[in-house]
Amino acid sequence: MFKQILSRLPRKSAKSLDSSVDGATPPSSSSSSRSADLQANRSTSLDSQVPAGSISGLNHLNKHSLPVDSRSVGKHSVANVIANYEALPSFKDVTAFERQSLFIRKLDLCCVVFDFADPTRDLQEKEIKRQTLLELVDYVTSGSGKFSEIVIQEATKMVSTNLFRNPALPPREHMVIEKIDAEEEEPAMDPAWPHLQIVYEFFLRLVSSPETDAKVAKGYIDHSFVLKLLDLFDSEDPREREYLKTILHRIYGKFMVHRPFIRKAINNIFYQFIFETEKHNGIAELLEILGSIITGFALPLKEEHKLFLARALIPLHKPRCVAMYHHQLSYCITQLVEKDCKLADTVIRGLLKYWPITNSTKEVMFLGELEEILEATQPAEFQ
């Protein structure tokens, strides 16, 4: 009787399970699963993206491309991709007409993320990817014409796949953020840096290139992309933060539509740091970017910028690790006072509010900053 009842129950269709794989999924914390998702979502053909005359060129490149089974998205498919990881032909070995399609395939090849925890693993494949990344950097630098939308889309996908890992670099539990001489703390270095550095260089040159149309690129380097880029500033690797600082500054300069959002997003990082965590590795770099931005503020200053001074910059004197970023903070504040002398009153009152009582080293820093502010103050405001 039970068998009869069970036989009448509807069985779950396999299609309903497959459909959950087809949609876009957020980046996973595992490099292997992230690579598998990218391989599963990868387009099976580029014929629709190039003129009909280049079909023969694509057929020539197909024999070098990675075999991808869109039906398998597990660890076995990743192992299969790495096992068949082969270098694509050089740009000089194909016609000028075929280079864009080859460029896209090279971007696709670099979407495979390797595990650098084991330095002896996949050495040949890692070297193929490194050389391919260097070729991509040269291609972007060569200025071979305006980058099409599909090129920008594939480029940002490759950059996102490699950079937006989770976590970027695991935080060390023994890190002492209250230490005044923070330089004594040995920075953690990401073992994947041999690849990451070239990806950062590629993205920096892509953003800086006059061949990149901001109107087209803003659809892919959007608010979500910028937020993920800002999250990387908490990396313990100073080399990564240096690249991020330069790239974000280029994005701010090229994409005017993103400027208010970038300032607001940095503000939010400061608020969380001041009032919640007091833990962040990239405050100095973010302040350095803001110092350059403040220099370009038009006069008279907007109310938004004055509120930023009162609500974010001045409270940044509160955290115990202020020595890690005080030089950059002092520069930002001095720039604002030089643009509007009336802000000196707000700054000096703020300094007195957070004045250290028992920390002599911190007090010396505050005295030096106060001296710079007073030098920029006009007699009327001082009175």
Solvent accessible surface area in square Angstrom, and as a share of the most:
residue,aa,sasa,rsa
1,M,175,0.78
2,F,161,0.67
3,K,169,0.72
4,Q,115,0.51
5,I,84,0.43
6,L,116,0.57
7,S,89,0.57
8,R,196,0.71
9,L,104,0.52
10,P,126,0.79
11,R,231,0.84
12,K,155,0.66
13,S,61,0.40
14,A,70,0.54
15,K,161,0.68
16,S,55,0.36
17,L,105,0.52
18,D,86,0.45
19,S,68,0.44
20,S,82,0.53
21,V,57,0.33
22,D,111,0.57
23,G,40,0.38
24,A,107,0.83
25,T,70,0.41
26,P,111,0.70
27,P,66,0.41
28,S,35,0.23
29,S,81,0.52
30,S,47,0.31
31,S,38,0.25
32,S,54,0.35
33,S,44,0.28
34,R,15,0.06
35,S,1,0.01
36,A,1,0.00
37,D,43,0.22
38,L,28,0.14
39,Q,4,0.02
40,A,16,0.13
41,N,79,0.40
42,R,28,0.10
43,S,73,0.47
44,T,128,0.75
45,S,51,0.33
46,L,18,0.09
47,D,70,0.36
48,S,109,0.71
49,Q,61,0.27
50,V,22,0.13
51,P,82,0.51
52,A,87,0.67
53,G,62,0.60
54,S,4,0.03
55,I,58,0.30
56,S,80,0.52
57,G,2,0.02
58,L,1,0.00
59,N,90,0.46
60,H,81,0.36
61,L,0,0.00
62,N,67,0.34
63,K,144,0.61
64,H,48,0.21
65,S,38,0.25
66,L,19,0.09
67,P,68,0.43
68,V,54,0.31
69,D,62,0.32
70,S,63,0.41
71,R,211,0.77
72,S,42,0.27
73,V,45,0.26
74,G,40,0.38
75,K,151,0.64
76,H,143,0.64
77,S,13,0.08
78,V,12,0.07
79,A,63,0.49
80,N,67,0.34
81,V,4,0.02
82,I,26,0.13
83,A,81,0.63
84,N,56,0.29
85,Y,10,0.04
86,E,96,0.43
87,A,55,0.43
88,L,14,0.07
89,P,21,0.13
90,S,34,0.22
91,F,26,0.11
92,K,166,0.70
93,D,95,0.49
94,V,13,0.08
95,T,81,0.47
96,A,77,0.60
97,F,119,0.50
98,E,27,0.12
99,R,87,0.32
100,Q,61,0.27
101,S,2,0.01
102,L,0,0.00
103,F,0,0.00
104,I,4,0.02
105,R,37,0.13
106,K,2,0.01
107,L,1,0.00
108,D,25,0.13
109,L,5,0.02
110,C,0,0.00
111,C,1,0.00
112,V,1,0.00
113,V,24,0.14
114,F,7,0.03
115,D,55,0.29
116,F,36,0.15
117,A,86,0.67
118,D,59,0.30
119,P,100,0.63
120,T,103,0.60
121,R,119,0.43
122,D,35,0.18
123,L,110,0.55
124,Q,132,0.59
125,E,31,0.14
126,K,15,0.06
127,E,75,0.34
128,I,27,0.14
129,K,2,0.01
130,R,75,0.27
131,Q,77,0.34
132,T,5,0.03
133,L,0,0.00
134,L,67,0.33
135,E,53,0.24
136,L,0,0.00
137,V,9,0.05
138,D,93,0.48
139,Y,26,0.10
140,V,3,0.02
141,T,78,0.46
142,S,77,0.50
143,G,38,0.37
144,S,70,0.45
145,G,34,0.33
146,K,140,0.59
147,F,15,0.06
148,S,38,0.25
149,E,98,0.44
150,I,33,0.17
151,V,3,0.01
152,I,1,0.00
153,Q,75,0.33
154,E,26,0.12
155,A,0,0.00
156,T,8,0.04
157,K,60,0.25
158,M,0,0.00
159,V,0,0.00
160,S,32,0.20
161,T,7,0.04
162,N,9,0.05
163,L,0,0.00
164,F,15,0.06
165,R,33,0.12
166,N,87,0.45
167,P,81,0.51
168,A,21,0.16
169,L,25,0.12
170,P,85,0.53
171,P,105,0.66
172,R,60,0.22
173,E,183,0.82
174,H,121,0.54
175,M,55,0.24
176,V,74,0.42
177,I,19,0.10
178,E,68,0.31
179,K,63,0.27
180,I,60,0.30
181,D,70,0.36
182,A,28,0.22
183,E,163,0.73
184,E,120,0.54
185,E,33,0.15
186,E,131,0.59
187,P,50,0.32
188,A,22,0.17
189,M,97,0.44
190,D,11,0.06
191,P,82,0.51
192,A,20,0.15
193,W,17,0.06
194,P,72,0.45
195,H,8,0.04
196,L,7,0.04
197,Q,79,0.35
198,I,17,0.08
199,V,0,0.00
200,Y,0,0.00
201,E,38,0.17
202,F,0,0.00
203,F,0,0.00
204,L,27,0.13
205,R,86,0.31
206,L,1,0.00
207,V,1,0.01
208,S,53,0.34
209,S,10,0.06
210,P,110,0.69
211,E,38,0.17
212,T,5,0.03
213,D,54,0.28
214,A,29,0.22
215,K,163,0.69
216,V,49,0.28
217,A,0,0.00
218,K,89,0.38
219,G,51,0.49
220,Y,58,0.22
221,I,1,0.00
222,D,52,0.27
223,H,80,0.36
224,S,59,0.38
225,F,12,0.05
226,V,0,0.00
227,L,83,0.41
228,K,77,0.33
229,L,0,0.00
230,L,2,0.01
231,D,102,0.53
232,L,8,0.04
233,F,0,0.00
234,D,63,0.33
235,S,3,0.02
236,E,8,0.04
237,D,0,0.00
238,P,44,0.28
239,R,87,0.32
240,E,0,0.00
241,R,36,0.13
242,E,88,0.40
243,Y,39,0.15
244,L,0,0.00
245,K,28,0.12
246,T,38,0.22
247,I,0,0.00
248,L,0,0.00
249,H,66,0.30
250,R,104,0.38
251,I,0,0.00
252,Y,21,0.08
253,G,44,0.42
254,K,54,0.23
255,F,3,0.01
256,M,135,0.60
257,V,92,0.53
258,H,9,0.04
259,R,67,0.25
260,P,76,0.48
261,F,46,0.19
262,I,0,0.00
263,R,32,0.12
264,K,132,0.56
265,A,6,0.04
266,I,0,0.00
267,N,27,0.14
268,N,78,0.40
269,I,26,0.13
270,F,0,0.00
271,Y,69,0.26
272,Q,96,0.43
273,F,3,0.01
274,I,3,0.02
275,F,121,0.51
276,E,128,0.57
277,T,61,0.36
278,E,32,0.15
279,K,135,0.57
280,H,36,0.16
281,N,25,0.13
282,G,0,0.00
283,I,4,0.02
284,A,19,0.15
285,E,23,0.10
286,L,0,0.00
287,L,0,0.00
288,E,78,0.35
289,I,3,0.02
290,L,4,0.02
291,G,1,0.01
292,S,53,0.34
293,I,12,0.06
294,I,0,0.00
295,T,72,0.42
296,G,66,0.63
297,F,21,0.09
298,A,82,0.63
299,L,112,0.56
300,P,124,0.78
301,L,13,0.06
302,K,127,0.54
303,E,115,0.51
304,E,77,0.35
305,H,11,0.05
306,K,65,0.27
307,L,69,0.34
308,F,16,0.07
309,L,0,0.00
310,A,44,0.34
311,R,140,0.51
312,A,0,0.00
313,L,0,0.00
314,I,10,0.05
315,P,10,0.06
316,L,0,0.00
317,H,1,0.00
318,K,95,0.40
319,P,0,0.00
320,R,145,0.53
321,C,5,0.03
322,V,0,0.00
323,A,28,0.21
324,M,63,0.28
325,Y,4,0.01
326,H,17,0.07
327,H,147,0.66
328,Q,41,0.18
329,L,0,0.00
330,S,9,0.06
331,Y,104,0.40
332,C,0,0.00
333,I,0,0.00
334,T,18,0.11
335,Q,30,0.14
336,L,1,0.00
337,V,0,0.00
338,E,101,0.45
339,K,51,0.22
340,D,29,0.15
341,C,32,0.19
342,K,150,0.64
343,L,14,0.07
344,A,1,0.01
345,D,73,0.38
346,T,51,0.30
347,V,0,0.00
348,I,40,0.20
349,R,162,0.59
350,G,8,0.08
351,L,1,0.01
352,L,112,0.56
353,K,152,0.65
354,Y,45,0.17
355,W,57,0.20
356,P,13,0.08
357,I,161,0.82
358,T,135,0.78
359,N,55,0.28
360,S,81,0.52
361,T,68,0.40
362,K,20,0.08
363,E,58,0.26
364,V,102,0.58
365,M,40,0.18
366,F,0,0.00
367,L,93,0.46
368,G,34,0.33
369,E,2,0.01
370,L,34,0.17
371,E,103,0.46
372,E,78,0.35
373,I,0,0.00
374,L,69,0.34
375,E,133,0.60
376,A,17,0.13
377,T,18,0.10
378,Q,94,0.42
379,P,107,0.67
380,A,83,0.64
381,E,59,0.27
382,F,140,0.59
383,Q,186,0.83
